[in-house]
Amino acid sequence: MKLQGIKPIENMTQVDRIEMNLHDYFRNENFLPGDSIPKEIELAEAMGVSRTAMREALTRFKTLGLIESKKNRGMVMTEPDVLQNMNVVMNPRLLNQDTMQDFFELRLVIEMGIVDLLYVRKNDESIKKLEEIIEKEANAKTINESLKLDIEFHSTLYKISGNHTIERFQRILMPVFDYMKNTLHIRSQEQTEDYVSHKVLIKILKDGTVEDFRQAMYKHLIQYFEQIK
């Protein structure tokens, strides 16, 4: 196994620099998920650092899901779950107002951006699922029940898009979106002049054009877009 691509670290206490060096090494040597990497002691000796410092740097890679230990194989590269760490820290109480506003706006951009995917991947079964949600909404007895069905409707649109990363990202952003919605005291959809209901959205999704649906979705979310300054 080649170790020539590793550069010595002058200051053995700077774990950040060790981590950066490892990133360069893994990239330059074209390590792929499933590939075994050199042992901790080999990496430490190649860089001229202590095993303790190297272990701390490797622990960071493990935390990020970039490497893992395998029985009888040592450490191997893995395909990281790029959204998992974001999911762990996505707590409105830990984020400042500007960051939450950014995520709030990002959610709206994604909501509008999936429209083209919906028209590529929609089918009779997915339309039927949306219609079933609409029927439940019509019979909802409480505000809480209506809110849950509203979330289910939009979550189903994300599923119809067929993009699993976007679908997961939407779920991750949900706590921030809900927090901002409550903090900003956003008016209800029914209070807007050009209110577009879920029922109307489904009709357009079935019979209208992509642009028709995009415009209708904007009107459906207009009270959120009004918060963008």
C-alpha positions, 0 to 999 in steps of 0.5 A: 500500500502506498504511503508516499502521498502522506506529507509529514506534519511539523507540529504533532499537536495540530490534529486539524492539520493531520485531518487535512493531510489525511483528506488529501491522502485519501483523495489523491490515492483515490480511496473508494468505499470498501477500500482498506486504509493503512493501519493507525501506526503506519499513518502516524509514522508516515506523518511523523506524529504520535499515535494519539494525535493520529487516533484523534484525527481518525476518530473525526473521520469515523464520526463523519462516517468516512471510515469504520473498523471491520473485523479482520480488515482493520479500517475501511473507507465507507460511503458517508451519510451526508445528511445524518450529521445535519439531522443530529444538529438541526435544533432550532434552539442551537441556531441563530435567527439568521441561520434559521431564516436561511433554512426557512428560505431554503425549504421554500426553494426546494418546495418550488424546485421539485415541481419539474420532478413531480411532472416527470414521476407522477402516476395514477397511484401517487395522485390517488394517495394525494386524493386520499389525504384530501378526503381526510382533510375534509373530515378533520375534526381538529386543528392538530389533525389538519396540521398533520394532514397538511404535513402529510400532503407536502411530504407525499409530494416530496416522495412523488419527486422520487429524490430520496435525498430531497425527501430526507432533507425536507424532514430534516428542515421540518423542525426549523420550518415549524419553529419559524412558522410559529415565531413569525406568526404567519397568517393562515392560508385561507386568509390570502386573497388568491388562496390555492387549496390542496384540492386545487393543486391536485387538479392542476397536477392531474390536468395542468402544465408544469408552469400552471402548477408552479404558479399555483404552488407559489400562491399556496405558499404565498404567506411564507414567501411574504416573510422573505426580506 
